[in-house]
């Protein structure tokens, strides 16, 4: 959240120490000009300390518009999020369950029936359902947009067939709202074909049809199969419920979005879905992945961003749990395509899951962990083909019942990493050099994964999954102040391990590297309590992954 700076008792201003706020376990600074977390009539006004609610204390900020918002100490150490408007705090009713189904769990009519059965089995927990596009629909929509742009061909037959096949199987006519969406999609693609232009915003609009079609198809199937007198499903485009982001496009083919979910989203969603806590009159079927900005332009949350939609909804309504249903048995000890012996992990903390997803694990979207972590809403990753299996639970902290065998909880990896080594004697005893280096990375909008520094050298790895990086131009800019070496075809191997076990894990890991004759290029440890990352040659990743899994999980 933009109000938050860090964990513990750190103020947003950065000028205060814990001693300045001895009565507060956790402090976040906000501003009255913000529209989130306070009564509407306060916006843009000055409020003296005595006018603040009981859970707010004047913090002596740098202007009359600043105050400190007291929150309970978190179980882990993420930045705290502001509470909802006090008038919207849950006071009665029952907590709802959020269930998210990925595209592989919705690929065919059979998959949709299975998902509907799973939702029906959870009706006592008042489910809110978030859906991705069906199967590979998003990929096909992007391909259709490119065909319209490059070849002038307007063809939605593959997208239409995925939807029509479901209704043919149900032996019911295609609903009018789906027909209208398909017609709209054809018109949008026709416009691309005529104008020979495909902007980021238009591309996001094209891919939005995947989720919009999916929720209407699932709603029709769910209601068709429902028993007489049972609760009916209702399709809801996420922006109808108040899902708002900042402006920006182009995230349709990247795991990371240029848009941020706006704080007002949380109070919007709670206000929209709060009545279901007291009177569960329908099953909401909500679009994942897509939203709108303040101007009403469709935005996207990054590929696989439906996970983020689900956790934002779960955090907003203080759900009992967010379930992420996929076609895997949960979070695995490592990628089963790399190591066939990989097995499900029973339980992870939010911090461990965040590190895993950031450093290569594909099960949960990297951005999706934080909303649930801040709100302390547990996540579970379940297998839609084996709903009886418990999958993986993700919780704030482990308790005495959460037994884990072994020192390493899980592993993840990232191939095709670029490493940059920057050397300059200007670093020696001088200030400002690193500031200049990072200004260069900022201008090129480069995301950095791992970094290590010495007196005269900075080594770092680039996350090129975020956007295409002009490495030649970046290198030329850096060479104005330092010697620069690019090492491509590198890989990262990350172990999730408790800090107390790190020494023993380091010893065994380097023994393995020595036995395998692998030269470690870089090591990162200490910035996170749970993460040990090694940068190694890409062609050694498979060998090391299999050896490490055998050492840490199969003995």
Secondary structure, 3 states (H helix, E strand, C coil): CCCCCCCCCCCCCCCCCHHHHCCCCCEEEEECCCCCCCCHHHCCCCCCHHHCCCCEECCCCCCCCEEEEECCCCCCCCCCCCCCCHHHCCCCCCCCEEEEECHHHCCCHHHHHHHHHHHHHCHHHCEEEEECCCCCHHHHHHHHHHHHHHCCCCCCHHHHHHHHHHHHHHCCCCCHHHHHHHHHHHHHHHHHHHHCCCCHHHHHHHHHHHHHHHHHHHHHHHHHHCCCCCCCEEEECHHHHCCEECCCCCCCCCCCCCCCECCHHHHHHHHHHCHHHHCCCCEEEEECCEEECCCCCEEECCCCCHHHHHHHHHHHCCCCEEEEEECCCCCECCCCCCCCCCCECCEEEHHHHHHHHHCCCCCCCCCHHHHHHHHCCCEEEEECCCCCCCCEEEECCCCCCCCCCCCEEEEEEEEEEEEEEEECHHHCCCCCHHHHHHHHHHHCCCCEEEEEECCCEEEEEECCCCCCCCHHHHHHHHCCCCEEEEEEEEEEEEEEECHHHHHHHHHHHHHHHHHHCCCCCEEEECCCCCEEEEEEEHHHHHHHHHHHHHHHHCC
